């Protein structure tokens, strides 16, 4: 079983790799939105990103899904089964994300 330090190191490694593959800057912008607002829905992120990038709602959903499931730095909140999912940056990763989006 992994320790908390090992898990944090693994998440940092994955996040660095994710950001290194960002050729357009959209991934950095996506993570910046989570740092600024803490919790958002996919349509809210789409509305912010579409002003700077040519992007679809589905591609935004895919990026957020990747960050939530593969990297593991987002928490998903739903009020009920029919409500829109709200994605929240986990507090313990805020400083790491802020540091990495400036460094990578």
N, C-alpha and C positions, 0 to 999 in steps of 0.2 A: 504494500500500500504506500502511496506517495505521501510525503510530508507536505505541509502547507508551503514551505519554502520551495520544494521541488515543483509543486503545482504552479506557483507564481512564476518560477523560472520558465516553465514550459509555456505558459500563456504569454509571457514576454517574448519568447522565441517565435511563437506563432504570429504574434502581432507584428514583430519586426519583419518577418517574411511577407506578411500581407501588405504592409506598407511599402516594402521594397519593390513590389510588383505594381505599384501605383504609378502609371506613366502619365496620367492626365491630372492628377491631384484630387480626384473625386473621393478617394478613400480617406485622404487626410481631411477633406472638407466634411465628410460624413462623420468622422470621429470628433471633429471640432464642434459640430452641431450637438453631439451628445454631451460634450464638456460644458458647453454654454447653457443648454436647456435641461440637462439631466434626464428628462423623460419626454418622449415624443412618439407619435404614431407614424406609420409609413407614409400616409398622405401628407403629413406635415413636413417630413423630411423631403419628400418629392417636391413639394412647393418651394422649398428653399433651394434645392439643388438644380431645379429646372431653369432658374434664372441665370446660372453660370454654365450649365452643361446641357448637351442634347442627351436626354435620358428618358426612359420609360418608367412608369410606376412599377412594373414587374422587375426591372433591373434594380430599382431601389429596394424592393422587397427581398430580392435575392442577396444583395449586399448585406442588408440588415440580418437576414437569416444566417448568413455565413459568420458574421461577427458574433451573433448570439449562440449559435450551435457549435461551430468549429473552434472559434477562439475562446468563447465562454465568458465574455466580459459584460454581457447584457442580461438583464432579467426581464421576463415577459409578465405583464400584469393584465388580467382581464376581469372586469367587474361581473360579467355573466357570460353565458355561452354565446349570446348574439352580439356582444359588444366588440368594438375595435380593440385590438391588442395595443397596449402601451409598452414601449421598450424603454428600459431604464438602465443607465450605466451603473454598474455595481460600484459602490463607494470605495471599496478597497483597491479598485483599479484606476480611479480617476487620475491620481498623480502619475502613474505609469503611462497612461495614454497621453496625458499632456506632455510629458517628457519625450515620448517617442515620436509624436507628430511634429515636434520641433526639431528632433535630431535626425530623423530618417528622411 
